[in-house]
Amino acid sequence: MKCYKIKANRTFIGRTLERERLLAITKSATASIVVVYGRRRVGKTALIEQVLGGRNLLKFEGIEGQPEARQRRHFLLQLSEYAGDPMIAKLRLSTWTEVFQTLFKYTSKGVWTLFFDEVQWLAAYKTRLIAELKFVWDNSFKQNQSLILVLCGSSPSFIIKKILRSKALYNRSQYEIPLQEFPLVDTKSFLKSARSAREVMDATLTVGGIPEYLKYLDGGSSVFLGLCQHAFTQGGFFTNEYQRIFSSSLGDNPDYMKVICFLSRRPHVTRREIAKHLRTSSGGRLTNLLHDLELCGFVTKYTPFQLKQDSLISRYVISDQYLQFYFRFIAPLHAEIQDGQFDHNPAKPLNSDAYDQWLAYSFERYCRKHHHIIAKLLNFGAVSYRSGAFFNRETEKLSKGFQIDLVFERKDKVHTVCEIKYSRVPVTKSIIVEFEKKLALFPKKTSFTLEKVLITAEGVDSAVKREGYFDSVITLDDIFAVGCSAV
């Protein structure tokens, strides 16, 4: 058998915990199933190949948008190439059971890694493959104690619902590795040039800690110019990535895209507003749509910190950074970009003021998501708390869209209320008046101490310092000091 050839990447960055887990699995004395899933371009394939490439590895990759019969024929074609036997590709097998039993004939002994990549495509988004895999695993594959089966996909919804929660593989998926985007420390290391904290954060806020995306930002003399080069030129990587994301993660159901497009036109929407837009009831079908989008990391529901998660005033937003950027800046100019109008000056369409304003909103979402960093910086990381934005029905009536960016309600009877600003200059004294107006709508509890915190990129000017209004001021350098260490 000829194995899949992998070139070792000696500068592979990050994924320390995941690599340790995979290496530990290779030392197990039993056959193992490993399920790896995460967003497209997050680095799943690279992780598996770099860690498990030293074993005998056979990689079988699904084909996008093809039915099961076509997937089986392609699987056998790949196997025939590994085995050096063209007759395998000519087999006409009508079930996955037959396909997997054929594979087992070649892997019944020895150290093997069977890597099923883009398994949602391989299965054509159906459960038949998983059900038949269960039979062959129980009766064949697991007899080889040195065999590892890796099921990998960029559709978290399919992986979680059809594999991890499947009765067929219940208690057989011994290892689950959900691969997340890079944290700040790895993003900083991945960007080859010596980028400032501001540029690293700009990159994170714009495309997230997605390795493949960060690679395209690092080619120019600045992150901004690298972004423009690949977002606003004919055939640019970011120009066309939007369609590829949905096909790999959610298949061809148009309702997913309808929800995303609707969210792209609003700062935030409620479940009721989404149902009205789709002209559907706010029932099980909508619940499944939104749940799938959340599992894929495209949409986030955020609820006021003081309310339960099923609150009717919960807000939905696009959480994926690239999708946010695409809809705000690329989509409105898509025809002009495809026509090559900006090829000679790709920075022209990205207005710096509009981009800075958009980054400010993205930074708010970053701080809410990484609340543990803020808690550690304020020295209450060991205290139990709940956190989130603040708004309620009363504030909705008084000021449409009002919210306080981030509030911690702590078990030690402190409300830590945070104002978040991502400006390019130190914050001025006007922030105090602005924050006081927000605090006037915040329901204070007499049993709680109120702590006022400002989170800002460049700190505050001398007037704000003299005022001594804020109990703490957190800067971008502070966030990097914690975000680039073990949290």
C-alpha positions in Angstrom: 0.0 0.0 0.0 1.2 3.5 -0.9 0.3 5.9 1.8 -0.8 9.5 1.5 2.4 11.6 1.3 2.6 14.6 3.7 5.4 17.3 3.7 6.3 18.1 7.3 5.8 21.7 8.3 8.6 22.5 10.7 7.1 26.0 11.4 3.6 24.7 12.3 2.1 27.2 14.8 -0.2 26.7 17.7 -2.7 23.9 18.5 -0.6 22.7 21.4 -3.4 21.0 23.4 -4.9 19.4 20.3 -1.5 18.0 19.2 -0.9 16.6 22.7 -4.3 14.9 22.6 -3.7 13.4 19.2 -0.3 12.1 20.2 -1.8 10.6 23.3 -4.3 8.7 21.2 -1.6 7.2 19.0 -0.2 5.6 22.2 -3.5 4.0 23.1 -3.7 0.2 23.0 -7.1 0.2 21.4 -8.6 1.2 18.1 -9.9 4.7 18.2 -12.4 7.0 16.5 -11.4 10.7 16.5 -14.0 13.3 15.4 -12.5 16.7 14.4 -14.7 19.6 13.3 -14.6 23.3 12.9 -15.1 26.2 10.5 -13.8 26.0 7.0 -10.2 27.2 6.7 -9.6 26.8 10.5 -6.7 24.3 10.0 -8.3 20.9 10.7 -6.6 19.1 7.8 -3.2 20.6 8.6 -3.5 19.6 12.2 -4.3 16.0 11.4 -1.7 15.6 8.7 1.1 17.2 10.7 0.4 15.2 13.8 -0.6 11.8 12.3 1.4 12.0 9.1 4.1 9.8 10.6 1.8 6.9 10.7 0.5 4.9 7.7 -2.2 7.4 6.6 -4.9 6.9 4.0 -6.8 10.1 3.2 -10.3 9.9 1.6 -11.9 13.2 0.8 -15.5 13.7 -0.1 -16.6 15.6 -3.2 -18.8 18.7 -2.8 -22.4 18.4 -3.9 -22.3 14.8 -5.2 -24.7 11.9 -4.3 -23.7 8.9 -2.3 -23.2 6.6 -5.3 -20.7 9.1 -6.8 -19.0 9.4 -3.4 -18.5 5.7 -3.1 -17.0 5.4 -6.6 -14.6 8.2 -5.7 -13.7 6.6 -2.5 -12.9 3.3 -4.3 -10.8 5.3 -6.9 -8.7 6.7 -4.1 -8.3 3.3 -2.5 -7.3 1.8 -5.9 -4.5 4.4 -6.2 -3.2 3.6 -2.7 -3.3 -0.1 -3.4 -1.9 0.1 -6.9 -4.8 -2.0 -8.1 -7.0 -0.3 -10.8 -9.6 -3.1 -10.5 -10.7 -1.7 -7.2 -11.9 1.5 -9.0 -14.0 -0.7 -11.3 -16.0 -2.3 -8.5 -19.6 -1.4 -8.4 -20.5 -1.5 -4.7 -24.0 -0.3 -3.7 -23.4 0.1 0.0 -20.9 1.8 2.3 -20.7 -1.5 4.2 -19.1 -3.2 1.1 -16.8 -0.2 0.6 -15.5 -0.2 4.2 -15.1 -3.9 4.2 -13.0 -3.6 1.1 -10.9 -1.0 2.9 -10.5 -3.2 5.9 -8.9 -6.0 3.8 -5.9 -3.6 3.4 -5.8 -2.2 7.0 -6.6 -5.2 9.2 -3.0 -5.3 10.5 -0.4 -2.7 11.2 -0.4 0.9 12.3 -3.0 2.8 10.2 -4.8 6.2 10.2 -7.9 6.3 8.1 -8.6 9.9 7.5 -12.1 10.7 6.1 -11.9 14.5 5.2 -15.0 16.6 4.6 -17.1 13.7 5.9 -20.3 15.7 5.4 -19.7 15.6 1.6 -18.7 12.0 1.7 -22.0 11.2 3.4 -23.9 13.6 1.1 -25.3 15.1 4.3 -27.2 11.8 5.0 -26.9 9.3 7.9 -26.5 6.1 5.9 -22.7 6.3 5.8 -22.6 6.7 9.6 -25.0 3.8 10.2 -23.1 1.4 8.0 -19.8 2.6 9.4 -21.0 1.5 12.9 -21.5 -2.1 11.7 -18.1 -2.3 10.0 -16.3 -0.6 13.0 -17.8 -3.1 15.4 -17.2 -6.2 13.3 -13.9 -5.3 11.5 -12.0 -2.1 12.1 -11.8 -2.2 15.9 -10.1 -5.6 15.7 -6.9 -3.8 14.7 -5.9 -2.1 17.9 -3.4 0.1 16.1 -6.0 1.7 13.9 -7.2 5.3 14.2 -10.3 6.4 12.2 -10.5 10.2 11.9 -13.8 11.7 10.9 -13.2 15.3 9.9 -15.6 18.0 8.6 -16.3 21.7 8.2 -19.9 21.3 9.0 -20.2 21.4 12.8 -23.9 21.0 12.5 -23.6 17.7 10.6 -20.8 16.4 12.8 -22.6 17.2 16.1 -26.1 16.1 15.1 -25.4 13.1 12.8 -22.1 11.7 14.3 -21.6 12.8 17.9 -25.2 12.5 18.8 -25.9 9.5 16.5 -27.2 6.4 18.2 -25.1 4.4 15.6 -21.8 5.7 17.0 -22.8 6.4 20.6 -19.9 5.6 22.9 -17.8 4.8 19.8 -16.5 8.3 19.1 -14.0 8.2 21.9 -12.4 11.5 21.1 -13.9 14.8 20.0 -11.8 17.8 18.9 -13.7 20.9 18.1 -11.0 23.1 16.5 -11.4 26.8 17.2 -9.8 29.9 15.6 -6.4 31.0 16.8 -6.1 32.9 20.1 -4.2 36.2 20.0 -0.9 34.5 20.9 -1.0 32.2 17.8 -2.4 34.9 15.5 0.6 37.1 16.5 3.0 34.3 15.8 1.4 33.3 12.5 1.7 36.8 11.0 5.2 36.5 9.8 6.0 40.2 9.8 6.6 42.0 13.1 3.1 43.4 13.4 2.0 45.8 16.1 -0.7 44.9 18.6 -3.1 47.2 16.7 -2.5 45.4 13.4 -2.8 42.0 15.0 -6.1 43.0 16.6 -7.3 44.6 13.3 -6.6 41.3 11.6 -8.4 39.3 14.3 -11.4 41.6 14.2 -11.6 41.5 10.4 -11.2 37.8 9.5 -10.9 36.1 12.9 -8.0 33.8 13.9 -8.4 31.7 10.8 -5.0 30.6 9.5 -5.8 30.6 5.8 -7.3 34.1 6.0 -4.4 35.5 8.0 -2.0 34.3 5.4 -3.6 36.7 2.9 -3.4 39.6 5.2 0.3 39.3 5.8 1.4 39.7 2.2 1.3 43.5 2.1 3.3 46.2 3.9 0.3 46.5 6.3 -2.6 44.4 7.3 -4.9 47.0 5.8 -3.3 46.9 2.4 -3.1 43.1 2.4 -6.8 43.0 3.1 -7.6 45.4 0.3 -5.5 43.6 -2.2 -7.4 40.3 -1.7 -10.9 41.8 -1.0 -11.3 44.4 -3.8 -9.4 43.0 -6.8 -10.8 40.8 -9.6 -10.6 37.1 -8.4 -9.5 38.2 -4.9 -9.5 35.4 -2.3 -11.9 37.2 0.0 -14.2 38.3 -2.9 -15.3 34.8 -3.6 -14.9 33.0 -0.2 -18.4 33.7 0.8 -20.0 31.1 -1.4 -17.4 28.5 -0.5 -18.2 28.8 3.2 -21.8 27.9 2.8 -21.3 25.0 0.5 -18.8 23.3 2.8 -20.7 24.0 6.0 -24.4 23.8 5.3 -25.0 22.3 1.9 -27.5 23.9 -0.5 -30.4 24.9 1.8 -31.2 28.5 0.7 -32.9 29.3 4.0 -29.5 29.5 5.8 -28.3 32.2 3.4 -31.7 34.1 3.7 -31.1 34.4 7.4 -27.5 35.5 7.0 -28.5 38.1 4.4 -31.3 39.4 6.6 -28.9 39.8 9.6 -26.4 41.5 7.4 -28.8 44.4 6.9 -29.4 45.0 10.6 -27.1 45.6 13.6 -29.1 42.9 15.4 -32.5 41.2 15.1 -34.9 39.2 17.3 -36.1 35.7 16.6 -39.6 37.1 15.9 -38.1 39.5 13.2 -36.3 36.6 11.5 -39.5 34.5 11.5 -41.4 37.5 9.9 -38.8 37.9 7.3 -38.8 34.2 6.3 -42.6 34.2 6.5 -42.5 31.2 8.8 -43.7 30.4 12.3 -41.3 30.8 15.2 -41.3 27.1 15.7 -39.1 24.0 15.3 -38.1 24.7 11.7 -36.7 28.1 12.6 -35.1 26.7 15.8 -33.2 24.2 13.7 -32.1 26.8 11.2 -30.8 29.1 13.8 -29.2 26.3 15.8 -27.3 25.1 12.7 -26.0 28.6 12.0 -24.9 28.9 15.6 -23.2 25.5 15.6 -21.3 26.6 12.5 -20.2 29.8 14.3 -21.9 32.1 11.7 -24.6 33.5 14.0 -24.6 34.2 17.8 -27.6 34.8 20.0 -26.8 37.2 22.8 -29.1 37.8 25.8 -29.0 40.5 28.4 -26.8 39.3 31.2 -29.7 39.5 33.7 -32.2 37.4 31.6 -32.5 33.7 30.7 -31.2 32.5 27.3 -34.8 31.9 26.0 -35.7 35.6 26.5 -37.8 37.0 23.6 -35.7 40.1 23.5 -32.5 38.1 22.8 -30.6 39.5 19.8 -29.1 37.6 16.9 -26.0 38.9 15.1 -23.6 37.6 12.5 -20.7 36.4 14.6 -18.2 35.3 11.9 -15.8 38.1 11.4 -15.2 37.5 7.7 -18.9 37.3 6.9 -19.4 40.6 8.8 -16.7 42.2 6.7 -18.0 40.7 3.4 -21.5 42.0 3.8 -20.4 45.4 5.0 -17.7 46.2 2.4 -17.4 43.6 -0.3 -21.0 42.6 -1.2 -22.2 46.2 -2.1 -19.3 46.5 -4.6 -19.2 42.9 -5.9 -20.1 43.9 -9.5 -17.5 46.6 -9.6 -14.9 44.3 -8.1 -15.6 41.5 -10.6 -15.3 44.1 -13.3 -11.7 44.9 -12.1 -12.5 48.6 -11.3 -10.3 48.6 -8.2 -7.4 46.4 -9.5 -5.0 49.3 -9.8 -6.0 50.9 -6.5 -7.5 48.2 -4.2 -7.5 50.5 -1.1 -9.8 53.0 -2.7 -13.2 51.3 -1.9 -12.4 50.8 1.8 -13.1 54.1 3.5 -10.9 54.3 6.5 -13.5 56.1 8.7 -16.2 53.5 7.9 -13.7 50.7 8.5 -12.7 52.2 11.9 -16.3 52.4 12.9 -17.0 48.9 11.8 -13.9 47.7 13.8 -15.3 49.4 16.9 -18.4 47.2 16.7 -16.3 44.1 16.1 -14.1 45.0 19.1 -17.2 45.1 21.3 -18.2 41.6 20.2 -14.6 40.5 20.8 -14.6 41.7 24.4 -17.9 40.1 25.2 -16.8 36.8 23.7 -13.4 36.9 25.5 -14.8 38.1 28.8 -12.4 35.8 30.7 -9.5 38.0 29.6 -11.3 41.1 30.9 -12.1 39.3 34.2 -8.4 38.3 34.6 -7.2 41.8 33.9 -9.5 43.1 36.6 -8.4 40.5 39.1 -11.7 38.7 39.6 -11.1 35.8 37.3 -11.5 33.3 40.2 -14.8 34.8 41.2 -18.0 33.3 39.8 -19.9 35.7 37.5 -22.3 36.0 34.6 -21.6 38.5 31.9 -23.0 40.0 28.7 -24.6 43.1 27.4 -27.3 45.0 29.1 -30.7 46.1 27.6 -34.3 45.3 28.5 -37.8 46.1 27.3 -37.8 49.5 29.1 -34.5 50.6 27.4 -35.9 49.4 24.1 -38.8 51.8 24.4 -36.7 54.7 25.6 -33.9 54.3 23.1 -34.1 51.9 20.2 -30.9 49.8 20.0 -29.6 50.9 23.4 -27.2 48.6 25.2 -24.3 48.7 27.6 -21.5 46.9 26.0 -20.4 44.5 28.7 -21.6 43.9 32.3 -20.3 41.4 34.9 -22.6 40.5 37.7 -20.2 39.0 40.2 -20.8 36.6 43.2 -18.8 39.0 45.4 -21.7 41.6 45.0 -20.1 43.8 42.4 -21.5 45.0 39.1 -18.5 45.7 36.8 -19.9 47.8 34.0 -17.7 48.3 30.9 -17.7 50.9 28.2 -15.7 49.7 25.1 -14.0 52.0 22.6 -11.7 51.1 19.7 -10.4 54.5 18.7 -7.0 55.3 17.2 -6.4 58.1 19.6 -6.7 58.3 23.4 -10.3 58.7 24.6 -11.4 62.2 25.6 -13.5 63.5 28.5 -16.7 63.3 26.4 -16.8 59.6 27.2 -17.8 60.4 30.8 -21.0 62.2 29.8 -21.8 59.4 27.3 -21.3 56.7 29.9 -23.3 58.5 32.6 -26.3 58.6 30.2 -26.1 54.8 29.8 -25.7 54.3 33.6 -28.9 56.3 34.2 -30.8 53.4 32.5 -28.9 50.7 34.3 -31.0 49.2 37.2 -28.7 49.5 40.3 -29.0 47.1 43.2 -28.3 48.6 46.6 -26.6 45.4 47.7 -24.1 45.7 44.8 -21.0 47.9 44.4 -20.8 49.6 41.0 -17.4 49.4 39.3 -16.8 51.5 36.2 -14.4 50.2 33.5 -13.2 51.6 30.2 -11.8 49.2 27.6 -10.0 51.1 24.9 -7.3 50.6 22.3 -5.1 53.6 23.0 -5.9 54.6 26.6 -7.2 58.0 27.7 -6.0 61.6 27.5 -4.8 63.6 30.5 -8.2 65.2 31.2 -9.8 61.8 31.7 -6.9 60.7 33.9 -7.3 63.8 36.1 -11.0 63.2 36.4 -10.4 59.8 37.9 -13.9 58.8 36.8 -13.2 55.2 35.8 -12.1 52.6 38.4 -10.0 50.9 35.7 -8.8 51.5 32.2 -7.9 48.5 30.1 -5.8 49.1 26.9 -4.9 46.9 23.9 -1.5 46.3 25.4 -3.1 45.0 28.5 -5.3 42.6 26.5 -2.3 41.3 24.6 -0.4 40.8 27.8 -3.1 38.3 29.0 -4.3 37.1 25.6 -0.8 36.1 24.6 -0.2 34.1 27.8 -2.0 31.2 29.3 -5.5 32.3 30.3 
